[in-house]
Amino acid sequence: MKVVEETHTRLVVKHQPIVNWLWGSILFIGGLSFWIYFIFFDFASLRFTCTRSAPPEINCELKRFTLLGSMQKVKIFDPQQAYIKTILGSKGSKSYQTIVVSRFGEFSLLPNISYEDNEEFIIKVNSFINSGESFFIVTQNRRIYLFYISLLAFVLSGVGAFLATSPLSICTFYKSINKVFVERKGLRGNITIEYPLEEIVRLYIQDQQAKYYRIYQAVIFLKDGKKIPINPQYTDQQSVQHVVMRIRQFLNIEVY
């Protein structure tokens, strides 16, 4: 927030919510990117089918499906066994994933499936491999998990869009016409309010505790009890104090 123009009859204060614009853009782009990935590219379910054409020969087909129904098909020849792979997170968290081993490599199934579901899956696969059955089919499903995590990503992108479109604030004091104009300009619309200068009782600085520091806001207090923030988004103390001092000098009123 800063004074961008000052004459004997006019004082213009502008506040650009740059922090909101920056973090909003990051949240919007990041949230939207994850949402698109979860909806269009991440796999929500799979179907694993196997046929035994001769006692020693097993041919399997793995079909993975996204939330929107697109499919990826993988052929797995001569599977040997299935086992559960434990994946350790950065903070000691654990997740589990089934791995199917064949003579031609290892094939990963869906991540973020519970240990119990993975255990049930591998028991069925290994039982078929070691049996003489001719046909086998089993599925994995994490559609609910993927739906909620994609919903969270969508909400984050919405919050980001809201912050990124925070309005620019312009407060103009006119001695020549004895009025103050407060404008909010942004993609969500433009709003202008005006009051006579004699309606201003005082200016004061309002503060608020952020996570690691305090942030500040300049507020116009009117005779009818209304409080008009010059900067709706709180900002640093130095710029607020400087702007309030300049307004006080311009209007010759006390600041509390």
Secondary structure, DSSP 8 states (H G I E B T S, - for coil): -EEEEE-SSEEEEEE--HHHHHHHHHHHHHHHHHHHIIIIISEEEEEEEEEEEETTEEEEEEEEEETT--EEEEEEESEEEEEEEEEE-TTS-EEEEEEEEETTEEEE--SS--HHHHHHHHHHHHHHHTS--SEEEEEEE-HHHHHHHHHHHHHHHHHHHHHHT--EEEEEEETTTTEEEEEEEETTEEEEEEEEGGGEEEEEEEEEE-SSSEEEEEEEEETTS-EEESSSS-B-HHHHHHHHHHHHHHHT--B-
